[in-house]
């Protein structure tokens, strides 16, 4: 049975204009989760009821005492608006952990495909691989519209410094060339096009041999599933989570 318990907001950090990282600490509750799982936030409403919203943990499962959520702030959004109005130290009711979008006990060589805040559960998974499975290959292709929407680069570089077999690429779908990346030394972390373009450029003919973890909006996830099937990837090697906003 999923536990219900209070959590306290301990930090809020702006990552880019419309994306924030919220750090919560469970109040008098031992909280253990698997990388990739989510919590269900109970967002209070004026009528005394609460709406429920699902957010994946973005922090390492090994970090005791707190967890991070990565939230896109949507104009008029019930959950994101409430979270932005919360004061540090305020509490909120949540349930969890929940979800089956997790790594297998013995991970295989894997490719992670994310768009937007779909990176959240994947960040937790990558941290786990860096802590426990550095012998496995891991690739991340993360889709953004443009350079101004890119974030979490220091965190990904830290994972890469620990995990010798991890490589990541930020895929920019609306940029015309990589001169938008002002530092030439940083351009190796970027590519043009969508995440499947980055995948083909880096992995190429080896696409069918990997396990895949997809997270993003429903249309994107379905499109990527069809794309991978067309490349000969067995469906049992494709794991996915759809974000609905």
ABEGO torsion letter per residue (X at the ends): XBBBBBBBBABBBBABAABBBBBBBBBGBBBBBBBGBBBBBBBBBAAGBBBBBBBBBABBAABBGBBBBBBBBBBGBAAAAAAAABBBGBBBBBBOBBEABBBBABBBBBBBBBBEAAAAAAAAAAAAAAAABAABBBBBBBBBABAAABBGAAAAAAAAAABAABBBBBBBAABABAAABABAAAAAABBBEBAAAAAAAAAEAAAAABBBBBBEBAAAAAAAAAAAAAAGBBAAABBBBBBAX
